Amino acid sequence: MPNLRPDLSPEFRTLVAEIPEIGLKEYSRQLYEHAEANRPHIGKTLRDLPALTGAKALSGVVISAGPSVHRRRSIQRLVEAGYKGAVICVDGSYVACLKAGLIPDFVFTMDPGVKRMVRWFGDPDFEANSRGDDYFDRQDLDVEFRKNSLAQNEANIALVNRHASATKAIASSVLAANVTRRVKEAGFELYWWNPLVDNPHAQDSMTRRLFEINPLPCLNTGGNVGTAAWVFASMYLKLPRLAMVGMDYGYYIDTPLSCTQTYHELVHRNGGEKGLEKFFIEHVYPGTGEKYYTDPVYYWYRDGFLDMARKSKRTTYNCTEGGTLHGENIECVPLDAFLAGENGG
């Protein structure tokens, strides 16, 4: 692992500032096309969600897909503790939940990507969609999947088909057609919403145009599915006690730079691998002193989350047990401590 600086380089700051524009430039056309394509499929919306009852109305856990979910065995520990609250997972952690014997109440999915996102539900066109793309080979946390991806994908399809009807899918209006087709075929009960991608009151607002295509409730996503799932759990489920796991927004210090999410894009921007360290910063997790690091994209996600957490005026328990997310209204506690509180400890 190279020596990483603890502060932001000028190049790091510049790229962070450019991220919103880069994202809109990459996906703006797709957002409209996907929203139009999804119009015939849209039925229930977030407004139609039934109210939670019993223990599920008292607390919840958002399960994101950061590396700590595997390293800390977060899902298995929820199962072993017999957790009774609401479980909200992101699409990237859904199959991991099923494999651990945990059936989420909700799965949150929003990314407009065409080839990669469908994989989270088992991809009927896996070979074609993964050809020439090393994205998952570099960073997939499911080691068994990497060893035998074709067989594992088929097993995932069967697993999702078997359990989908027990989980409500919270589906963005800009999902790619193959993702929409897959979640419908699997048997999820879908509840739709629009992403709040810019100021809806601004001239030529993309959010306003999406609303004109599909008049759905709009949700601030923070640009990533983990933050969006937290917003959903806070605003729509209104859970009085809310925890998160897998919200790393960074990497364990022993992770090679080549296994980070935007490695190829950063190499291209940098003109090669030499000096790539300037796009990564070291981070020390409070309380334990354990080192992690982050890149401009995760830094931007983290900054957005912290801003929303400050404005939320509620405490969220970050039980990730590592990573880079801590700040005002976010209490970093071990998962076992949160679960002990659920049981009156």
C-alpha positions as a Markdown table, in Angstrom:
| # | Residue | x | y | z |
|---|---|---|---|---|
| 1 | Met | 0.0 | 0.0 | 0.0 |
| 2 | Pro | 1.5 | 3.4 | -1.0 |
| 3 | Asn | 1.9 | 6.2 | 1.5 |
| 4 | Leu | -1.2 | 8.3 | 1.4 |
| 5 | Arg | -1.5 | 11.9 | 2.4 |
| 6 | Pro | -3.9 | 12.8 | 5.2 |
| 7 | Asp | -5.1 | 16.0 | 3.5 |
| 8 | Leu | -6.7 | 16.8 | 0.1 |
| 9 | Ser | -4.4 | 17.6 | -2.8 |
| 10 | Pro | -5.4 | 20.3 | -5.3 |
| 11 | Glu | -6.2 | 17.6 | -7.8 |
| 12 | Phe | -8.4 | 15.8 | -5.3 |
| 13 | Arg | -10.3 | 19.1 | -4.5 |
| 14 | Thr | -10.8 | 19.9 | -8.2 |
| 15 | Leu | -12.2 | 16.5 | -9.0 |
| 16 | Val | -14.6 | 16.5 | -6.0 |
| 17 | Ala | -16.0 | 19.8 | -7.3 |
| 18 | Glu | -16.5 | 18.3 | -10.8 |
| 19 | Ile | -18.3 | 15.2 | -9.7 |
| 20 | Pro | -22.0 | 16.5 | -9.9 |
| 21 | Glu | -21.3 | 17.8 | -13.5 |
| 22 | Ile | -19.6 | 14.5 | -14.5 |
| 23 | Gly | -22.5 | 12.5 | -13.2 |
| 24 | Leu | -25.2 | 14.5 | -15.0 |
| 25 | Lys | -23.1 | 14.6 | -18.2 |
| 26 | Glu | -22.8 | 10.8 | -18.1 |
| 27 | Tyr | -26.4 | 9.9 | -17.3 |
| 28 | Ser | -28.7 | 12.8 | -18.3 |
| 29 | Arg | -29.9 | 11.3 | -21.5 |
| 30 | Gln | -30.4 | 7.9 | -19.9 |
| 31 | Leu | -32.4 | 9.4 | -17.1 |
| 32 | Tyr | -35.1 | 10.7 | -19.5 |
| 33 | Glu | -35.1 | 7.6 | -21.7 |
| 34 | His | -35.4 | 5.2 | -18.8 |
| 35 | Ala | -38.1 | 7.3 | -17.2 |
| 36 | Glu | -40.1 | 7.2 | -20.4 |
| 37 | Ala | -39.6 | 3.4 | -20.8 |
| 38 | Asn | -40.7 | 2.8 | -17.2 |
| 39 | Arg | -44.0 | 4.7 | -17.5 |
| 40 | Pro | -46.1 | 1.6 | -18.5 |
| 41 | His | -44.7 | -0.3 | -15.5 |
| 42 | Ile | -45.4 | 2.3 | -12.8 |
| 43 | Gly | -48.2 | 1.5 | -10.4 |
| 44 | Lys | -47.7 | 2.0 | -6.7 |
| 45 | Thr | -45.5 | 4.8 | -5.4 |
| 46 | Leu | -43.9 | 5.7 | -2.1 |
| 47 | Arg | -47.3 | 7.3 | -1.1 |
| 48 | Asp | -48.9 | 3.9 | -1.2 |
| 49 | Leu | -46.5 | 2.2 | 1.3 |
| 50 | Pro | -48.4 | 0.6 | 4.1 |
| 51 | Ala | -47.5 | 1.8 | 7.6 |
| 52 | Leu | -45.1 | -0.4 | 9.6 |
| 53 | Thr | -46.4 | -2.1 | 12.7 |
| 54 | Gly | -45.1 | -3.8 | 15.8 |
| 55 | Ala | -41.3 | -4.1 | 16.3 |
| 56 | Lys | -40.7 | -3.0 | 12.7 |
| 57 | Ala | -42.2 | 0.4 | 13.4 |
| 58 | Leu | -39.8 | 0.9 | 16.3 |
| 59 | Ser | -36.4 | 0.5 | 14.8 |
| 60 | Gly | -34.6 | -0.3 | 11.5 |
| 61 | Val | -31.2 | -1.1 | 10.0 |
| 62 | Val | -30.0 | 0.1 | 6.6 |
| 63 | Ile | -27.7 | -2.5 | 5.1 |
| 64 | Ser | -25.4 | -0.9 | 2.5 |
| 65 | Ala | -22.8 | -2.8 | 0.5 |
| 66 | Gly | -19.4 | -1.5 | 1.8 |
| 67 | Pro | -16.6 | -4.0 | 2.5 |
| 68 | Ser | -17.3 | -3.9 | 6.2 |
| 69 | Val | -20.5 | -5.9 | 5.7 |
| 70 | His | -18.3 | -8.9 | 4.9 |
| 71 | Arg | -15.3 | -8.2 | 7.2 |
| 72 | Arg | -17.5 | -7.5 | 10.2 |
| 73 | Arg | -20.1 | -10.2 | 9.4 |
| 74 | Ser | -22.8 | -7.5 | 9.9 |
| 75 | Ile | -25.7 | -9.4 | 8.3 |
| 76 | Gln | -24.9 | -12.7 | 10.0 |
| 77 | Arg | -24.7 | -10.9 | 13.4 |
| 78 | Leu | -28.2 | -9.4 | 12.8 |
| 79 | Val | -29.5 | -12.9 | 12.1 |
| 80 | Glu | -27.8 | -14.4 | 15.1 |
| 81 | Ala | -29.2 | -11.6 | 17.3 |
| 82 | Gly | -32.7 | -12.4 | 16.1 |
| 83 | Tyr | -33.2 | -8.7 | 15.1 |
| 84 | Lys | -36.9 | -7.9 | 14.8 |
| 85 | Gly | -36.8 | -4.4 | 13.4 |
| 86 | Ala | -37.3 | -3.2 | 9.8 |
| 87 | Val | -34.5 | -4.2 | 7.4 |
| 88 | Ile | -33.8 | -1.9 | 4.5 |
| 89 | Cys | -31.0 | -3.2 | 2.2 |
| 90 | Val | -29.5 | -1.7 | -0.9 |
| 91 | Asp | -29.6 | -3.7 | -4.1 |
| 92 | Gly | -25.9 | -4.6 | -3.8 |
| 93 | Ser | -26.4 | -6.3 | -0.4 |
| 94 | Tyr | -29.7 | -8.0 | -1.2 |
| 95 | Val | -28.3 | -11.4 | -2.3 |
| 96 | Ala | -25.9 | -11.4 | 0.7 |
| 97 | Cys | -28.8 | -11.0 | 3.0 |
| 98 | Leu | -30.7 | -13.9 | 1.4 |
| 99 | Lys | -27.6 | -16.1 | 1.6 |
| 100 | Ala | -27.3 | -15.3 | 5.3 |
| 101 | Gly | -30.9 | -16.2 | 5.9 |
| 102 | Leu | -32.2 | -12.6 | 6.3 |
| 103 | Ile | -35.2 | -11.6 | 4.3 |
| 104 | Pro | -35.2 | -7.8 | 4.0 |
| 105 | Asp | -38.4 | -5.8 | 4.3 |
| 106 | Phe | -37.3 | -3.4 | 1.6 |
| 107 | Val | -34.6 | -3.4 | -1.1 |
| 108 | Phe | -33.7 | 0.0 | -2.5 |
| 109 | Thr | -32.5 | 0.3 | -6.2 |
| 110 | Met | -31.9 | 3.4 | -8.2 |
| 111 | Asp | -28.8 | 3.3 | -10.5 |
| 112 | Pro | -29.6 | 3.8 | -14.2 |
| 113 | Gly | -26.7 | 1.7 | -15.3 |
| 114 | Val | -27.6 | -0.9 | -18.0 |
| 115 | Lys | -25.0 | -3.7 | -17.7 |
| 116 | Arg | -24.0 | -3.8 | -14.1 |
| 117 | Met | -27.0 | -3.1 | -11.9 |
| 118 | Val | -29.1 | -6.1 | -13.0 |
| 119 | Arg | -26.5 | -8.4 | -11.6 |
| 120 | Trp | -27.7 | -7.6 | -8.0 |
| 121 | Phe | -30.8 | -9.6 | -8.7 |
| 122 | Gly | -29.2 | -12.3 | -10.8 |
| 123 | Asp | -28.6 | -11.4 | -14.4 |
| 124 | Pro | -30.2 | -13.5 | -17.2 |
| 125 | Asp | -27.7 | -12.0 | -19.6 |
| 126 | Phe | -24.7 | -12.2 | -17.3 |
| 127 | Glu | -22.1 | -13.3 | -19.9 |
| 128 | Ala | -23.0 | -10.6 | -22.4 |
| 129 | Asn | -23.2 | -7.8 | -19.7 |
| 130 | Ser | -19.9 | -8.8 | -18.1 |
| 131 | Arg | -17.8 | -9.2 | -21.2 |
| 132 | Gly | -14.9 | -6.9 | -21.3 |
| 133 | Asp | -15.8 | -5.3 | -17.9 |
| 134 | Asp | -13.5 | -6.0 | -15.0 |
| 135 | Tyr | -15.5 | -3.9 | -12.5 |
| 136 | Phe | -16.7 | -6.8 | -10.4 |
| 137 | Asp | -13.5 | -8.9 | -10.9 |
| 138 | Arg | -11.5 | -6.1 | -9.3 |
| 139 | Gln | -13.7 | -5.4 | -6.3 |
| 140 | Asp | -16.5 | -7.9 | -5.8 |
| 141 | Leu | -16.7 | -8.9 | -2.1 |
| 142 | Asp | -18.3 | -12.2 | -2.9 |
| 143 | Val | -15.2 | -14.4 | -3.3 |
| 144 | Glu | -17.3 | -17.5 | -4.2 |
| 145 | Phe | -18.9 | -15.5 | -7.0 |
| 146 | Arg | -15.6 | -14.6 | -8.4 |
| 147 | Lys | -14.4 | -18.2 | -8.3 |
| 148 | Asn | -17.4 | -19.6 | -10.3 |
| 149 | Ser | -19.4 | -16.6 | -11.5 |
| 150 | Leu | -21.6 | -18.4 | -14.1 |
| 151 | Ala | -22.8 | -21.0 | -11.6 |
| 152 | Gln | -23.2 | -18.5 | -8.8 |
| 153 | Asn | -25.2 | -16.2 | -11.0 |
| 154 | Glu | -27.6 | -19.0 | -11.9 |
| 155 | Ala | -27.9 | -19.8 | -8.2 |
| 156 | Asn | -28.6 | -16.1 | -7.4 |
| 157 | Ile | -31.4 | -16.0 | -10.0 |
| 158 | Ala | -33.1 | -19.0 | -8.3 |
| 159 | Leu | -32.5 | -17.5 | -4.9 |
| 160 | Val | -34.0 | -14.1 | -5.7 |
| 161 | Asn | -36.9 | -15.7 | -7.5 |
| 162 | Arg | -37.7 | -17.8 | -4.4 |
| 163 | His | -37.8 | -14.9 | -2.0 |
| 164 | Ala | -38.6 | -11.7 | -4.0 |
| 165 | Ser | -42.3 | -11.7 | -3.2 |
| 166 | Ala | -41.4 | -11.2 | 0.6 |
| 167 | Thr | -39.6 | -7.9 | 0.0 |
| 168 | Lys | -40.9 | -4.5 | -1.3 |
| 169 | Ala | -38.6 | -3.0 | -4.0 |
| 170 | Ile | -38.2 | 0.7 | -3.7 |
| 171 | Ala | -37.6 | 1.4 | -7.3 |
| 172 | Ser | -36.3 | 4.6 | -9.0 |
| 173 | Ser | -38.1 | 5.7 | -12.1 |
| 174 | Val | -34.8 | 5.9 | -14.0 |
| 175 | Leu | -33.9 | 2.2 | -13.7 |
| 176 | Ala | -32.7 | 0.5 | -16.9 |
| 177 | Ala | -35.3 | -1.6 | -18.8 |
| 178 | Asn | -33.5 | -4.8 | -18.0 |
| 179 | Val | -33.4 | -4.1 | -14.3 |
| 180 | Thr | -37.1 | -3.3 | -14.3 |
| 181 | Arg | -37.9 | -6.4 | -16.3 |
| 182 | Arg | -35.8 | -8.5 | -13.9 |
| 183 | Val | -37.3 | -7.3 | -10.6 |
| 184 | Lys | -40.8 | -7.6 | -12.1 |
| 185 | Glu | -40.2 | -11.2 | -13.3 |
| 186 | Ala | -38.7 | -12.1 | -9.9 |
| 187 | Gly | -41.9 | -11.1 | -8.2 |
| 188 | Phe | -41.0 | -8.0 | -6.1 |
| 189 | Glu | -43.8 | -5.7 | -5.1 |
| 190 | Leu | -42.6 | -2.4 | -6.5 |
| 191 | Tyr | -43.0 | 1.1 | -5.1 |
| 192 | Trp | -41.8 | 3.9 | -7.4 |
| 193 | Trp | -40.2 | 7.3 | -6.9 |
| 194 | Asn | -38.2 | 10.0 | -8.8 |
| 195 | Pro | -34.6 | 11.0 | -7.9 |
| 196 | Leu | -34.1 | 14.6 | -6.9 |
| 197 | Val | -31.1 | 15.3 | -9.2 |
| 198 | Asp | -31.1 | 19.1 | -9.1 |
| 199 | Asn | -33.2 | 22.1 | -7.9 |
| 200 | Pro | -36.7 | 21.4 | -9.2 |
| 201 | His | -37.4 | 25.2 | -9.1 |
| 202 | Ala | -34.5 | 26.0 | -11.4 |
| 203 | Gln | -35.0 | 26.8 | -15.1 |
| 204 | Asp | -34.6 | 23.6 | -17.2 |
| 205 | Ser | -34.6 | 21.4 | -14.1 |
| 206 | Met | -34.0 | 17.8 | -14.8 |
| 207 | Thr | -36.0 | 16.8 | -11.7 |
| 208 | Arg | -39.0 | 18.8 | -13.0 |
| 209 | Arg | -38.8 | 17.1 | -16.4 |
| 210 | Leu | -38.6 | 13.7 | -14.7 |
| 211 | Phe | -41.7 | 14.6 | -12.7 |
| 212 | Glu | -43.5 | 15.6 | -15.8 |
| 213 | Ile | -42.8 | 12.2 | -17.3 |
| 214 | Asn | -43.8 | 10.3 | -14.1 |
| 215 | Pro | -45.5 | 12.4 | -11.4 |
| 216 | Leu | -43.9 | 10.5 | -8.5 |
| 217 | Pro | -42.6 | 11.5 | -5.0 |
| 218 | Cys | -39.1 | 12.9 | -5.3 |
| 219 | Leu | -36.3 | 11.7 | -3.0 |
| 220 | Asn | -32.9 | 13.3 | -2.4 |
| 221 | Thr | -30.4 | 10.5 | -3.0 |
| 222 | Gly | -27.1 | 12.1 | -2.2 |
| 223 | Gly | -25.9 | 10.5 | -5.5 |
| 224 | Asn | -25.7 | 7.0 | -4.1 |
| 225 | Val | -27.9 | 4.1 | -3.1 |
| 226 | Gly | -26.7 | 3.9 | 0.5 |
| 227 | Thr | -27.6 | 7.5 | 1.3 |
| 228 | Ala | -30.9 | 7.2 | -0.6 |
| 229 | Ala | -31.9 | 4.2 | 1.5 |
| 230 | Trp | -31.1 | 6.1 | 4.6 |
| 231 | Val | -33.2 | 9.1 | 3.4 |
| 232 | Phe | -36.1 | 6.7 | 2.7 |
| 233 | Ala | -35.8 | 5.0 | 6.1 |
| 234 | Ser | -35.8 | 8.4 | 7.8 |
| 235 | Met | -38.3 | 10.3 | 5.8 |
| 236 | Tyr | -40.8 | 7.7 | 4.6 |
| 237 | Leu | -40.6 | 5.0 | 7.2 |
| 238 | Lys | -40.0 | 7.5 | 10.0 |
| 239 | Leu | -38.2 | 5.0 | 12.1 |
| 240 | Pro | -37.5 | 6.4 | 15.6 |
| 241 | Arg | -34.3 | 4.4 | 16.0 |
| 242 | Leu | -32.2 | 3.8 | 13.0 |
| 243 | Ala | -28.9 | 2.1 | 12.4 |
| 244 | Met | -26.6 | 1.6 | 9.4 |
| 245 | Val | -24.1 | -1.1 | 8.5 |
| 246 | Gly | -21.9 | -1.2 | 5.4 |
| 247 | Met | -21.7 | 2.6 | 5.1 |
| 248 | Asp | -17.9 | 2.7 | 4.6 |
| 249 | Tyr | -17.5 | 5.4 | 2.0 |
| 250 | Gly | -14.0 | 4.3 | 1.7 |
| 251 | Tyr | -11.6 | 1.3 | 1.7 |
| 252 | Tyr | -9.7 | -0.7 | 4.2 |
| 253 | Ile | -6.1 | 0.3 | 4.2 |
| 254 | Asp | -4.9 | -3.0 | 2.8 |
| 255 | Thr | -7.0 | -2.6 | -0.4 |
| 256 | Pro | -4.9 | -2.1 | -3.5 |
| 257 | Leu | -5.6 | 1.1 | -5.4 |
| 258 | Ser | -6.4 | -1.1 | -8.4 |
| 259 | Cys | -9.4 | -2.6 | -6.6 |
| 260 | Thr | -11.1 | 0.7 | -6.0 |
| 261 | Gln | -14.3 | 1.6 | -7.8 |
| 262 | Thr | -13.1 | 4.4 | -10.1 |
| 263 | Tyr | -9.5 | 3.1 | -10.6 |
| 264 | His | -9.5 | 3.1 | -14.4 |
| 265 | Glu | -11.2 | 6.5 | -14.6 |
| 266 | Leu | -8.5 | 8.0 | -12.3 |
| 267 | Val | -5.7 | 6.4 | -14.2 |
| 268 | His | -7.1 | 7.9 | -17.4 |
| 269 | Arg | -7.5 | 11.3 | -15.8 |
| 270 | Asn | -3.9 | 11.1 | -14.3 |
| 271 | Gly | -2.4 | 9.9 | -17.6 |
| 272 | Gly | -1.0 | 6.8 | -16.0 |
| 273 | Glu | -0.5 | 5.1 | -12.6 |
| 274 | Lys | 2.5 | 7.2 | -11.5 |
| 275 | Gly | 1.4 | 9.7 | -8.9 |
| 276 | Leu | -2.1 | 8.3 | -8.6 |
| 277 | Glu | -1.9 | 8.6 | -4.8 |
| 278 | Lys | -2.9 | 12.2 | -5.0 |
| 279 | Phe | -6.4 | 11.1 | -5.7 |
| 280 | Phe | -6.7 | 9.2 | -2.4 |
| 281 | Ile | -6.5 | 10.3 | 1.2 |
| 282 | Glu | -5.9 | 8.4 | 4.4 |
| 283 | His | -8.6 | 8.4 | 7.1 |
| 284 | Val | -8.5 | 7.3 | 10.7 |
| 285 | Tyr | -11.6 | 5.9 | 12.2 |
| 286 | Pro | -12.4 | 7.5 | 15.6 |
| 287 | Gly | -12.2 | 5.4 | 18.7 |
| 288 | Thr | -10.2 | 2.6 | 17.2 |
| 289 | Gly | -7.5 | 4.4 | 15.4 |
| 290 | Glu | -7.9 | 2.0 | 12.5 |
| 291 | Lys | -6.8 | 3.4 | 9.1 |
| 292 | Tyr | -8.9 | 3.5 | 6.0 |
| 293 | Tyr | -8.7 | 5.6 | 2.8 |
| 294 | Thr | -11.1 | 7.2 | 0.4 |
| 295 | Asp | -11.3 | 8.6 | -3.1 |
| 296 | Pro | -13.0 | 11.7 | -4.6 |
| 297 | Val | -16.3 | 10.0 | -5.3 |
| 298 | Tyr | -16.7 | 8.4 | -1.9 |
| 299 | Tyr | -15.5 | 11.7 | -0.3 |
| 300 | Trp | -18.2 | 13.6 | -2.2 |
| 301 | Tyr | -20.9 | 11.0 | -1.1 |
| 302 | Arg | -19.7 | 11.3 | 2.5 |
| 303 | Asp | -19.8 | 15.1 | 2.4 |
| 304 | Gly | -23.4 | 15.0 | 1.1 |
| 305 | Phe | -24.4 | 12.5 | 3.7 |
| 306 | Leu | -22.9 | 14.6 | 6.5 |
| 307 | Asp | -24.7 | 17.7 | 5.3 |
| 308 | Met | -28.1 | 15.8 | 5.3 |
| 309 | Ala | -27.4 | 14.3 | 8.7 |
| 310 | Arg | -26.7 | 17.7 | 10.2 |
| 311 | Lys | -30.0 | 19.0 | 8.9 |
| 312 | Ser | -31.9 | 15.9 | 10.0 |
| 313 | Lys | -32.0 | 16.8 | 13.7 |
| 314 | Arg | -32.1 | 13.1 | 14.6 |
| 315 | Thr | -29.4 | 10.6 | 15.7 |
| 316 | Thr | -28.4 | 7.8 | 13.4 |
| 317 | Tyr | -26.4 | 5.0 | 14.7 |
| 318 | Asn | -23.5 | 4.1 | 12.4 |
| 319 | Cys | -22.7 | 0.5 | 13.2 |
| 320 | Thr | -20.4 | 0.0 | 10.2 |
| 321 | Glu | -17.5 | -0.3 | 12.7 |
| 322 | Gly | -15.1 | 1.4 | 10.4 |
| 323 | Gly | -14.8 | 3.5 | 7.3 |
| 324 | Thr | -15.0 | 7.3 | 7.0 |
| 325 | Leu | -18.5 | 8.3 | 8.0 |
| 326 | His | -18.8 | 10.2 | 11.3 |
| 327 | Gly | -20.0 | 13.6 | 12.3 |
| 328 | Glu | -22.9 | 15.6 | 13.7 |
| 329 | Asn | -26.0 | 13.5 | 14.5 |
| 330 | Ile | -24.1 | 10.3 | 13.6 |
| 331 | Glu | -23.2 | 8.2 | 16.6 |
| 332 | Cys | -20.6 | 5.5 | 15.8 |
| 333 | Val | -21.3 | 2.5 | 17.9 |
| 334 | Pro | -20.6 | -1.2 | 17.6 |
| 335 | Leu | -23.4 | -3.2 | 16.1 |
| 336 | Asp | -23.6 | -5.4 | 19.2 |
| 337 | Ala | -24.2 | -2.3 | 21.4 |
| 338 | Phe | -27.1 | -1.1 | 19.1 |
| 339 | Leu | -28.6 | -4.6 | 19.3 |
| 340 | Ala | -28.2 | -4.7 | 23.0 |
| 341 | Gly | -30.2 | -1.5 | 23.2 |
| 342 | Glu | -32.9 | -3.1 | 21.2 |
| 343 | Asn | -33.2 | -5.7 | 23.8 |
| 344 | Gly | -33.2 | -3.3 | 26.7 |
| 345 | Gly | -29.5 | -3.6 | 27.4 |
